[in-house]
Amino acid sequence: MIKRKDELTKVVGPIEGGKGEISRELLIEGDELKNKAKVFAKLTVPVGASVGLHEHTDDYEVYYILSGKGKVLDNGGVVEVGAWDVVYAIDSEHYIENNGEGDLVFLAVIVNL
């Protein structure tokens, strides 16, 4: 299957009570994932914006950073992340904030347990 860029669902707005307007391109979603995952998306987080603190207990989330810099909550501490880092949350809470000088861009997938 192939989805063209103009076929992707695009959503702009805050996520999980975070700061700023975050752009999401939903690459694969809903029934396309056969209930194995909730969403596979590309997120673009402007400087100073964030995905708010949220918890994953019935699913888990993975971020693959494509470009930019950010900070994340990891095992209770705040850690810097950048291009090519992988961040994941299983039975934990997390957030990600852009503290760089340009957009923070990453792929995100939420997988059902």
All heavy atoms as an XYZ file, in Angstrom:
867
protein
N       0.844     -1.186      0.000
C       0.000      0.000      0.000
C       0.883      1.242      0.000
O       1.933      1.249      0.615
C      -0.896      0.034      1.231
C      -1.860     -1.109      1.392
S      -3.357     -1.005      0.402
C      -3.985      0.589      0.781
N       0.421      2.249     -0.652
C       1.120      3.532     -0.699
C       0.118      4.632     -0.389
O      -0.994      4.638     -0.907
C       1.737      3.776     -2.092
C       2.806      2.725     -2.381
C       2.310      5.194     -2.181
C       3.337      2.776     -3.791
N       0.523      5.546      0.473
C      -0.266      6.754      0.722
C       0.572      7.923      0.248
O       1.733      8.049      0.622
C      -0.583      6.913      2.209
C      -1.601      5.932      2.715
C      -1.853      6.116      4.198
C      -2.760      7.276      4.474
N      -3.152      7.343      5.894
N       0.001      8.766     -0.545
C       0.686      9.959     -1.038
C       0.553     11.077     -0.006
O      -0.390     11.123      0.778
C       0.102     10.405     -2.379
C       0.128      9.343     -3.449
C       1.535      9.042     -3.875
N       1.518      8.019     -4.929
C       2.575      7.401     -5.356
N       3.755      7.678     -4.848
N       2.494      6.485     -6.293
N       1.512     11.989     -0.024
C       1.547     13.082      0.947
C       0.212     13.828      1.014
O      -0.253     14.169      2.096
C       2.682     14.045      0.619
C       2.835     15.146      1.650
C       4.138     15.865      1.497
C       4.321     16.957      2.512
N       4.432     16.510      3.888
N      -0.432     14.040     -0.121
C      -1.708     14.782     -0.120
C      -2.870     13.965      0.440
O      -3.962     14.486      0.629
C      -2.021     15.309     -1.518
C      -2.204     14.215     -2.550
O      -1.816     13.055     -2.307
O      -2.739     14.524     -3.636
N      -2.645     12.676      0.733
C      -3.686     11.830      1.317
C      -3.591     11.755      2.849
O      -4.474     11.194      3.494
C      -3.576     10.404      0.761
C      -3.793     10.326     -0.738
C      -3.529      8.937     -1.294
O      -2.519      8.316     -0.898
O      -4.350      8.488     -2.111
N      -2.525     12.293      3.417
C      -2.316     12.205      4.862
C      -3.233     13.156      5.612
O      -3.492     14.275      5.161
C      -0.866     12.545      5.208
C       0.213     11.678      4.569
C       1.590     12.195      4.950
C       0.043     10.221      4.944
N      -3.717     12.717      6.760
C      -4.469     13.580      7.649
C      -3.487     14.496      8.356
O      -2.482     14.029      8.908
C      -5.244     12.749      8.691
O      -6.118     11.856      8.009
C      -6.033     13.638      9.628
N      -3.764     15.790      8.344
C      -2.900     16.770      9.004
C      -3.688     17.446     10.121
O      -4.820     17.871      9.915
C      -2.392     17.791      7.998
C      -1.494     17.156      6.946
C      -1.082     18.137      5.868
C      -0.228     17.467      4.831
N      -0.951     16.808      3.784
N      -3.077     17.521     11.302
C      -3.715     18.115     12.473
C      -2.730     19.092     13.090
O      -1.545     18.773     13.241
C      -4.074     17.026     13.510
C      -4.748     17.635     14.725
C      -4.940     15.944     12.889
N      -3.208     20.280     13.452
C      -2.358     21.268     14.113
C      -3.052     21.700     15.399
O      -4.230     22.024     15.394
C      -2.110     22.503     13.209
C      -1.293     23.549     13.941
C      -1.429     22.092     11.911
N      -2.294     21.680     16.499
C      -2.843     22.111     17.776
C      -2.047     21.531     18.920
O      -1.097     20.771     18.718
N      -2.437     21.884     20.143
C      -1.733     21.369     21.322
C      -1.954     19.860     21.469
O      -2.961     19.322     21.004
C      -2.369     22.119     22.487
C      -3.343     23.071     21.918
C      -3.503     22.790     20.469
N      -0.999     19.196     22.137
C      -1.122     17.756     22.406
C      -0.926     17.527     23.899
O       0.065     17.976     24.479
C      -0.075     16.948     21.618
C      -0.263     17.137     20.111
C      -0.164     15.466     21.976
C       0.785     16.429     19.278
N      -1.861     16.808     24.512
C      -1.771     16.402     25.918
C      -1.521     17.583     26.852
O      -0.779     17.475     27.823
C      -0.681     15.341     26.105
C      -0.872     14.068     25.320
C      -1.994     13.178     25.836
O      -2.564     13.470     26.911
O      -2.307     12.194     25.150
N      -2.109     18.736     26.546
C      -1.950     19.900     27.407
C      -0.605     20.582     27.280
O      -0.256     21.424     28.101
N       0.159     20.230     26.253
C       1.465     20.844     26.039
C       1.352     22.272     25.546
O       0.258     22.805     25.346
N       2.503     22.890     25.302
C       2.571     24.284     24.862
C       2.642     24.362     23.339
O       3.307     23.554     22.710
C       3.814     24.965     25.446
C       3.852     25.000     26.965
C       5.095     25.697     27.477
C       6.292     24.789     27.279
N       7.527     25.306     27.861
N       1.983     25.358     22.780
C       2.135     25.679     21.370
C       1.321     24.821     20.419
O       0.604     23.911     20.814
N       1.465     25.173     19.145
C       0.755     24.508     18.064
C       1.687     23.495     17.402
O       2.650     23.876     16.733
C       0.298     25.540     17.029
C      -0.660     26.581     17.580
C      -2.040     26.015     17.820
O      -2.646     25.491     16.867
O      -2.518     26.087     18.981
N       1.394     22.228     17.577
C       2.217     21.154     17.036
C       1.540     20.605     15.786
O       0.332     20.368     15.778
C       2.420     20.052     18.086
C       3.219     20.644     19.247
C       3.122     18.840     17.485
C       3.333     19.746     20.430
N       2.332     20.413     14.744
C       1.819     19.875     13.483
C       2.013     18.368     13.470
O       3.122     17.879     13.723
C       2.571     20.520     12.321
O       2.203     19.907     11.105
N       0.928     17.640     13.184
C       0.989     16.184     13.081
C       0.535     15.744     11.702
O      -0.513     16.169     11.241
C       0.086     15.530     14.114
C       0.578     15.681     15.522
C      -0.399     15.074     16.502
N      -1.493     16.022     16.697
C      -2.596     15.775     17.365
N      -2.797     14.593     17.894
N      -3.523     16.694     17.513
N       1.329     14.903     11.076
C       0.918     14.234      9.849
C       0.705     12.776     10.225
O       1.647     12.094     10.633
C       2.000     14.330      8.777
C       2.155     15.722      8.203
C       3.226     15.752      7.137
O       4.411     15.735      7.511
O       2.862     15.782      5.947
N      -0.542     12.310     10.125
C      -0.866     10.935     10.492
C      -0.541     10.042      9.300
O      -1.267     10.028      8.306
C      -2.330     10.840     10.903
C      -2.751     11.829     11.999
C      -4.210     11.642     12.362
C      -1.864     11.719     13.219
N       0.571      9.331      9.387
C       1.072      8.537      8.269
C       0.237      7.283      8.062
O      -0.110      6.933      6.931
C       2.536      8.175      8.507
C       3.469      9.363      8.791
C       4.856      8.884      9.146
C       3.492     10.326      7.619
N      -0.036      6.588      9.143
C      -0.916      5.412      9.122
C      -1.766      5.513     10.376
O      -1.257      5.788     11.457
C      -0.117      4.092      9.124
C       0.882      4.063      7.972
C      -1.055      2.891      9.029
C       1.818      2.878      8.005
N      -3.071      5.254     10.233
C      -3.952      5.436     11.379
C      -5.149      4.510     11.322
O      -5.431      3.901     10.284
C      -4.432      6.896     11.431
C      -5.202      7.307     10.188
C      -5.656      8.751     10.211
O      -6.155      9.200     11.254
O      -5.531      9.416      9.179
N      -5.827      4.400     12.448
C      -7.090      3.680     12.525
C      -7.027      2.251     12.027
O      -6.127      1.486     12.374
N      -7.987      1.885     11.189
C      -8.105      0.512     10.688
C      -6.893      0.069      9.881
O      -6.639     -1.126      9.753
C      -9.362      0.362      9.830
C     -10.640      0.474     10.634
O     -10.580      0.310     11.872
O     -11.694      0.735     10.028
N      -6.138      1.023      9.336
C      -4.938      0.667      8.577
C      -3.927     -0.076      9.447
O      -3.083     -0.807      8.934
C      -4.271      1.922      8.012
C      -5.120      2.669      7.027
C      -4.562      4.036      6.687
O      -4.051      4.729      7.584
O      -4.636      4.393      5.507
N      -4.014      0.101     10.760
C      -3.077     -0.517     11.691
C      -3.606     -1.821     12.286
O      -2.968     -2.416     13.144
C      -2.713      0.477     12.804
C      -1.905      1.667     12.302
C      -1.923      2.797     13.307
C      -0.490      1.249     11.988
N      -4.774     -2.262     11.855
C      -5.359     -3.547     12.265
C      -5.422     -3.714     13.785
O      -5.234     -4.805     14.314
C      -4.582     -4.712     11.659
C      -4.435     -4.656     10.162
C      -5.741     -4.920      9.480
C      -5.507     -4.970      7.967
N      -6.712     -4.847      7.235
N      -5.653     -2.611     14.497
C      -5.762     -2.600     15.963
C      -4.481     -3.036     16.676
O      -4.512     -3.335     17.859
C      -6.940     -3.450     16.431
C      -8.249     -2.874     15.972
O      -8.456     -1.666     16.025
N      -9.133     -3.728     15.490
N      -3.369     -3.077     15.978
C      -2.079     -3.399     16.606
C      -1.417     -2.149     17.160
O      -0.561     -2.221     18.026
C      -1.130     -4.070     15.601
C      -1.688     -5.315     14.967
C      -1.864     -6.408     15.981
C      -2.354     -7.670     15.293
N      -2.813     -8.676     16.197
N      -1.782     -0.997     16.607
C      -1.245      0.284     17.045
C      -2.335      1.328     16.870
O      -3.308      1.123     16.144
C      -0.004      0.656     16.240
N      -2.156      2.458     17.542
C      -3.138      3.538     17.444
C      -2.813      4.505     16.327
O      -3.698      4.976     15.630
C      -3.224      4.283     18.781
C      -3.783      3.429     19.882
C      -3.877      4.177     21.186
C      -4.457      3.261     22.243
N      -4.494      3.899     23.552
N      -1.523      4.846     16.186
C      -1.147      5.828     15.175
C       0.348      5.736     14.887
O       1.136      5.341     15.753
C      -1.526      7.267     15.617
C      -0.685      7.731     16.779
C      -1.445      8.245     14.462
N       0.709      6.081     13.678
C       2.097      6.262     13.273
C       2.120      7.625     12.612
O       1.416      7.850     11.622
C       2.516      5.153     12.308
C       3.918      5.300     11.772
C       4.988      5.526     12.608
C       4.150      5.197     10.415
C       6.272      5.651     12.113
C       5.424      5.311      9.905
C       6.492      5.538     10.744
N       2.876      8.574     13.181
C       2.779      9.961     12.744
C       4.143     10.635     12.709
O       5.094     10.190     13.352
C       1.867     10.738     13.695
N       4.198     11.729     11.959
C       5.359     12.619     11.970
C       4.926     13.902     12.655
O       3.933     14.517     12.257
C       5.825     12.924     10.551
C       7.032     13.837     10.504
C       7.436     14.107      9.059
C       7.650     15.581      8.876
N       7.802     15.951      7.489
N       5.660     14.299     13.702
C       5.337     15.501     14.451
C       6.404     16.555     14.236
O       7.599     16.232     14.178
C       5.234     15.209     15.949
C       3.957     14.507     16.417
C       3.971     13.042     16.073
C       3.776     14.693     17.896
N       5.956     17.791     14.112
C       6.854     18.932     14.020
C       6.505     19.869     15.168
O       5.395     20.392     15.242
C       6.703     19.648     12.664
O       6.967     18.710     11.618
C       7.660     20.820     12.557
N       7.489     20.038     16.070
C       7.291     20.828     17.288
C       8.127     22.105     17.166
O       9.351     22.035     17.116
C       7.721     20.023     18.532
C       7.472     20.820     19.803
C       7.005     18.675     18.580
N       7.485     23.282     17.101
C       8.237     24.533     17.004
C       9.042     24.817     18.273
O       8.769     24.257     19.334
C       7.155     25.601     16.807
C       5.894     24.883     16.518
C       6.045     23.502     17.067
N       9.998     25.706     18.156
C      10.818     26.116     19.295
C       9.914     26.568     20.452
O       8.978     27.344     20.251
C      11.780     27.259     18.894
C      12.543     27.773     20.101
C      12.741     26.790     17.811
N      10.174     26.036     21.650
C       9.416     26.406     22.844
C       8.134     25.628     23.042
O       7.535     25.690     24.113
N       7.688     24.872     22.051
C       6.448     24.095     22.166
C       6.758     22.722     22.763
O       7.914     22.292     22.821
C       5.783     23.957     20.803
N       5.702     22.014     23.195
C       5.896     20.705     23.812
C       4.667     19.824     23.658
O       3.548     20.317     23.486
C       6.198     20.867     25.303
O       5.066     21.380     25.981
N       4.915     18.519     23.741
C       3.856     17.540     23.969
C       3.790     17.416     25.480
O       4.806     17.133     26.128
C       4.193     16.176     23.327
C       3.153     15.133     23.715
C       4.295     16.300     21.809
N       2.624     17.650     26.057
C       2.490     17.682     27.508
C       2.707     16.337     28.181
O       2.710     15.282     27.540
N       2.868     16.386     29.482
C       3.074     15.207     30.298
C       1.860     14.284     30.183
O       0.717     14.716     30.380
C       3.290     15.621     31.759
C       3.591     14.500     32.748
C       4.941     13.855     32.425
C       3.578     15.052     34.162
N       2.110     13.030     29.836
C       1.039     12.043     29.750
C       1.602     10.660     30.047
O       2.811     10.452     30.036
C       0.340     12.086     28.384
C       1.226     11.787     27.220
N       2.179     12.687     26.741
C       1.330     10.692     26.444
C       2.802     12.139     25.717
N       2.317     10.925     25.516
N       0.709      9.706     30.303
C       1.107      8.381     30.761
C       0.712      7.314     29.748
O      -0.303      7.443     29.053
C       0.420      8.099     32.105
C       0.856      6.846     32.783
C       0.278      6.721     34.181
O      -0.840      7.221     34.409
O       0.952      6.134     35.028
N       1.514      6.255     29.682
C       1.214      5.101     28.829
C       1.178      3.862     29.709
O       2.213      3.408     30.201
C       2.281      4.951     27.731
C       2.201      6.024     26.721
N       1.335      5.967     25.651
C       2.844      7.200     26.618
C       1.462      7.063     24.929
N       2.374      7.840     25.506
N      -0.041      3.321     29.925
C      -0.188      2.103     30.709
C      -0.882      1.004     29.905
O      -0.615     -0.167     30.140
C      -0.971      2.361     32.007
O      -2.215      2.990     31.682
C      -0.184      3.259     32.959
N      -1.748      1.375     28.975
C      -2.445      0.397     28.138
C      -1.809      0.290     26.758
O      -2.304     -0.446     25.901
C      -3.919      0.780     27.972
C      -4.660      0.780     29.294
O      -4.269     -0.006     30.185
O      -5.610      1.565     29.442
N      -0.753      1.048     26.539
C      -0.052      1.068     25.267
C       1.364      1.561     25.525
O       1.720      1.815     26.666
C      -0.769      1.968     24.255
C      -0.974      3.399     24.749
O      -0.185      3.879     25.609
O      -1.917      4.061     24.289
N       2.168      1.648     24.485
C       3.471      2.292     24.644
C       3.774      3.129     23.424
O       3.220      2.920     22.346
C       4.591      1.308     24.986
C       4.949      0.290     23.944
C       5.962      0.535     23.025
C       4.311     -0.940     23.908
C       6.321     -0.413     22.081
C       4.669     -1.895     22.968
C       5.671     -1.633     22.064
O       6.015     -2.574     21.139
N       4.630      4.128     23.632
C       4.917      5.095     22.584
C       6.415      5.158     22.326
O       7.208      5.100     23.252
C       4.401      6.478     23.001
C       4.535      7.514     21.918
C       3.742      8.767     22.224
O       3.590      9.128     23.416
O       3.272      9.384     21.263
N       6.748      5.269     21.051
C       8.142      5.373     20.635
C       8.294      6.622     19.779
O       7.470      6.871     18.884
C       8.580      4.138     19.813
C      10.028      4.276     19.367
C       8.358      2.855     20.593
N       9.331      7.425     20.061
C       9.694      8.572     19.230
C      11.045      8.272     18.582
O      11.965      7.804     19.259
C       9.889      9.839     20.066
C       8.694     10.380     20.800
C       8.880     11.189     21.906
C       7.388     10.114     20.397
C       7.806     11.732     22.604
C       6.314     10.643     21.087
C       6.526     11.453     22.178
O       5.468     11.975     22.867
N      11.170      8.594     17.311
C      12.457      8.520     16.612
C      12.743      9.930     16.108
O      12.045     10.435     15.218
C      12.395      7.526     15.460
C      13.693      7.394     14.702
C      14.866      7.018     15.347
C      13.747      7.662     13.346
C      16.062      6.896     14.653
C      14.935      7.542     12.646
C      16.091      7.154     13.302
O      17.260      7.045     12.617
N      13.730     10.573     16.707
C      14.028     11.974     16.414
C      14.732     12.078     15.056
O      15.775     11.471     14.848
C      14.922     12.603     17.510
C      14.388     12.301     18.921
C      15.097     14.103     17.257
C      13.053     12.865     19.261
N      14.146     12.868     14.158
C      14.719     13.071     12.829
C      15.618     14.298     12.779
O      16.670     14.277     12.134
C      13.607     13.211     11.785
C      12.690     11.999     11.623
C      11.545     12.331     10.684
C      13.474     10.798     11.131
N      15.202     15.370     13.445
C      16.008     16.596     13.455
C      15.594     17.476     14.625
O      14.500     17.353     15.158
C      15.857     17.359     12.131
O      14.516     17.775     11.944
N      16.502     18.370     14.980
C      16.246     19.300     16.070
C      16.743     18.764     17.402
O      17.377     17.706     17.478
N      16.442     19.531     18.445
C      16.851     19.180     19.802
C      15.668     19.330     20.742
O      14.810     20.183     20.533
C      17.989     20.089     20.271
C      19.295     19.861     19.540
C      20.350     20.875     19.891
C      20.570     20.990     21.372
N      21.663     21.914     21.732
N      15.666     18.502     21.769
C      14.598     18.597     22.741
C      15.025     18.057     24.084
O      16.160     17.615     24.261
N      14.086     18.115     25.011
C      14.310     17.492     26.305
C      13.090     16.646     26.621
O      11.963     16.993     26.261
C      14.591     18.525     27.397
C      13.487     19.518     27.647
C      13.912     20.516     28.713
C      12.789     21.498     29.000
N      13.166     22.443     30.064
N      13.348     15.507     27.270
C      12.290     14.564     27.603
C      12.400     14.154     29.063
O      13.480     14.217     29.655
C      12.341     13.289     26.724
C      12.153     13.619     25.264
C      13.618     12.520     26.934
N      11.285     13.732     29.613
C      11.282     13.125     30.935
C      11.612     11.653     30.749
O      10.948     10.948     29.993
C       9.904     13.280     31.592
C       9.741     12.668     32.967
C      10.661     13.370     33.970
C       8.299     12.758     33.413
N      12.681     11.170     31.419
C      13.126      9.793     31.286
C      13.437      9.240     32.673
O      14.365      9.703     33.332
C      14.380      9.729     30.400
C      14.872      8.311     30.198
O      14.048      7.443     29.863
O      16.080      8.083     30.388
N      12.634      8.271     33.119
C      12.832      7.671     34.442
C      12.940      8.718     35.545
O      13.802      8.634     36.421
C      14.065      6.764     34.451
C      13.859      5.524     33.608
O      12.767      4.974     33.561
N      14.900      5.105     32.924
N      12.108      9.732     35.483
C      12.062     10.749     36.522
C      13.038     11.893     36.353
O      13.000     12.857     37.095
N      13.946     11.804     35.366
C      14.906     12.878     35.122
C      14.729     13.464     33.732
O      14.190     12.821     32.848
N      15.182     14.693     33.545
C      15.074     15.363     32.251
C      16.372     15.140     31.485
O      17.463     15.360     32.021
C      14.786     16.870     32.430
C      14.756     17.573     31.093
C      13.464     17.062     33.169
N      16.249     14.680     30.240
C      17.389     14.314     29.418
C      17.285     15.020     28.066
O      16.203     15.120     27.487
C      17.431     12.781     29.195
C      18.574     12.379     28.294
C      17.496     12.047     30.526
N      18.418     15.499     27.546
C      18.476     16.113     26.214
C      18.461     15.021     25.144
O      19.092     13.966     25.322
C      19.763     16.926     26.069
C      19.896     18.069     27.050
C      19.195     19.335     26.605
O      19.071     19.534     25.385
O      18.778     20.102     27.474
N      17.757     15.273     24.042
C      17.732     14.348     22.904
C      17.935     15.130     21.614
O      17.701     16.343     21.566
C      16.415     13.541     22.826
C      16.280     12.606     24.008
C      15.200     14.459     22.735
N      18.370     14.420     20.581
C      18.578     15.043     19.278
C      18.456     14.014     18.178
O      18.044     12.864     18.410
N      18.808     14.425     16.968
C      18.658     13.589     15.782
C      19.217     12.193     15.997
O      20.305     12.030     16.541
C      19.336     14.259     14.592
N      18.434     11.210     15.590
C      18.728      9.776     15.586
C      18.557      9.114     16.945
O      18.770      7.908     17.061
C      20.098      9.468     14.973
C      20.362     10.291     13.742
C      21.449     11.078     13.516
C      19.518     10.463     12.602
N      21.334     11.717     12.303
C      20.149     11.357     11.712
C      18.274      9.954     12.235
C      19.598     11.750     10.497
C      17.723     10.345     11.018
C      18.385     11.229     10.172
N      18.165      9.876     17.987
C      17.864      9.257     19.281
C      16.489      8.608     19.230
O      15.599      9.050     18.486
C      17.876     10.293     20.413
C      19.269     10.775     20.758
O      20.252     10.062     20.461
O      19.376     11.876     21.343
N      16.308      7.562     20.024
C      15.022      6.871     20.158
C      14.563      7.038     21.602
O      15.334      6.799     22.537
C      15.148      5.373     19.820
C      13.827      4.656     20.055
C      15.618      5.185     18.383
N      13.324      7.448     21.783
C      12.727      7.648     23.098
C      11.498      6.751     23.167
O      10.714      6.724     22.219
C      12.288      9.125     23.280
C      11.610      9.331     24.616
C      13.461     10.069     23.090
N      11.333      6.008     24.257
C      10.118      5.216     24.376
C       9.595      5.228     25.803
O      10.349      5.390     26.758
C      10.311      3.786     23.865
C      11.361      2.971     24.565
C      10.995      2.066     25.559
C      12.695      3.082     24.226
C      11.951      1.296     26.203
C      13.656      2.318     24.864
C      13.284      1.423     25.839
O      14.227      0.673     26.485
N       8.276      5.087     25.908
C       7.601      5.120     27.208
C       6.690      3.905     27.319
O       5.773      3.739     26.518
C       6.796      6.396     27.356
N       7.001      3.051     28.290
C       6.187      1.872     28.586
C       5.922      1.885     30.081
O       6.864      1.939     30.884
C       6.919      0.570     28.192
C       7.261      0.580     26.707
C       6.079     -0.650     28.557
C       8.161     -0.560     26.272
N       4.648      1.854     30.477
C       4.270      1.923     31.892
C       4.940      3.098     32.593
O       5.463      2.973     33.711
C       4.610      0.614     32.619
C       3.721     -0.528     32.177
O       2.549     -0.267     31.855
O       4.201     -1.670     32.149
N       4.937      4.242     31.924
C       5.549      5.437     32.505
C       4.900      6.672     31.911
O       4.147      6.598     30.947
C       7.056      5.454     32.241
O       7.312      5.538     30.852
N       5.227      7.815     32.494
C       4.763      9.074     31.950
C       5.944      9.792     31.321
O       7.088      9.571     31.695
C       4.079      9.931     33.014
C       4.940     10.286     34.191
C       4.177     11.087     35.232
O       2.940     11.184     35.155
O       4.826     11.631     36.135
N       5.623     10.632     30.338
C       6.689     11.348     29.654
C       6.150     12.600     28.973
O       4.948     12.790     28.858
C       7.392     10.437     28.634
C       6.585     10.111     27.423
N       7.090     10.131     26.155
C       5.286      9.768     27.275
C       6.164      9.797     25.286
N       5.060      9.571     25.942
N       7.072     13.457     28.552
C       6.764     14.617     27.728
C       7.988     14.873     26.863
O       9.073     14.325     27.101
C       6.422     15.854     28.561
C       7.591     16.465     29.292
C       8.420     17.398     28.667
C       7.879     16.113     30.600
C       9.502     17.942     29.335
C       8.948     16.655     31.271
C       9.769     17.573     30.629
O      10.834     18.109     31.285
N       7.815     15.708     25.843
C       8.947     16.146     25.039
C       8.752     17.620     24.729
O       7.633     18.055     24.430
C       9.123     15.309     23.751
C      10.414     15.677     23.023
C       7.898     15.399     22.863
C      10.837     14.677     21.958
N       9.833     18.385     24.857
C       9.782     19.831     24.620
C      10.928     20.235     23.702
O      12.048     19.754     23.841
C       9.905     20.579     25.949
C       9.835     22.082     25.799
C       9.827     22.805     27.139
O       9.639     22.161     28.183
O      10.021     24.025     27.127
N      10.637     21.127     22.775
C      11.669     21.640     21.872
C      12.424     22.755     22.591
O      11.872     23.819     22.842
C      11.042     22.167     20.586
C      12.068     22.667     19.595
O      13.200     22.959     19.950
N      11.659     22.782     18.350
N      13.692     22.512     22.886
C      14.529     23.537     23.502
C      15.689     23.906     22.578
O      16.701     24.430     23.012
C      15.036     23.091     24.872
C      15.973     21.904     24.793
O      16.041     21.215     23.788
N      16.688     21.649     25.871
N      15.530     23.629     21.292
C      16.568     23.934     20.311
C      16.342     25.275     19.641
O      15.574     26.113     20.123
N      16.989     25.441     18.497
C      16.907     26.700     17.746
C      16.072     26.578     16.482
O      15.874     27.565     15.776
C      18.319     27.174     17.416
C      19.127     27.487     18.655
C      20.549     27.917     18.348
O      20.894     28.090     17.163
O      21.313     28.083     19.309
N      15.619     25.384     16.160
C      14.771     25.147     14.994
C      13.729     24.106     15.352
O      13.652     23.645     16.503
N      12.911     23.720     14.381
C      11.870     22.722     14.623
C      12.462     21.412     15.136
O      13.542     20.987     14.702
C      11.098     22.425     13.338
C      10.153     23.548     12.943
O       9.843     24.403     13.787
O       9.719     23.549     11.772
N      11.748     20.767     16.042
C      12.028     19.402     16.484
C      11.077     18.507     15.694
O       9.857     18.683     15.756
C      11.780     19.266     17.987
C      11.837     17.865     18.586
C      13.234     17.266     18.432
C      11.412     17.901     20.050
N      11.634     17.590     14.904
C      10.820     16.734     14.045
C      11.096     15.279     14.408
O      12.262     14.871     14.513
C      11.145     16.974     12.553
C      10.292     16.091     11.661
C      10.950     18.447     12.193
N      10.025     14.512     14.625
C      10.215     13.112     14.967
C       9.035     12.266     14.502
O       7.941     12.775     14.247
C      10.448     12.925     16.471
C       9.357     13.429     17.379
C       8.345     12.592     17.818
C       9.375     14.749     17.821
C       7.358     13.065     18.679
C       8.395     15.219     18.686
C       7.387     14.379     19.114
N       9.300     10.967     14.354
C       8.258      9.995     14.079
C       7.769      9.463     15.406
O       8.569      9.280     16.343
C       8.800      8.832     13.235
C       9.325      9.201     11.863
C       9.915      7.967     11.180
C       8.246      9.821     11.000
N       6.472      9.215     15.513
C       5.895      8.677     16.744
C       4.955      7.539     16.395
O       4.182      7.629     15.430
C       5.125      9.769     17.498
N       5.037      6.467     17.157
C       4.091      5.356     17.018
C       3.598      4.986     18.406
O       4.369      4.950     19.365
C       4.724      4.139     16.292
C       5.898      3.566     17.062
C       3.682      3.068     16.010
N       2.288      4.781     18.501
C       1.679      4.321     19.742
C       1.169      2.904     19.471
O       0.295      2.704     18.630
C       0.537      5.226     20.207
C       1.041      6.643     20.437
C      -0.102      4.660     21.486
C      -0.036      7.654     20.773
N       1.748      1.942     20.186
C       1.474      0.524     19.977
C       0.570      0.008     21.093
O       0.823      0.281     22.275
C       2.798     -0.276     19.943
C       2.529     -1.761     19.744
C       3.724      0.267     18.855
N      -0.453     -0.747     20.729
C      -1.330     -1.359     21.724
C      -0.632     -2.529     22.388
O       0.123     -3.257     21.759
C      -2.623     -1.854     21.067
C      -3.474     -0.706     20.566
O      -3.566      0.327     21.200
N      -4.101     -0.905     19.423
N      -0.900     -2.716     23.670
C      -0.368     -3.879     24.392
C      -1.284     -5.063     24.218
O      -2.420     -4.966     23.941
C      -0.208     -3.565     25.878
C       0.849     -2.512     26.200
C       0.885     -2.239     27.698
C       2.220     -2.970     25.749
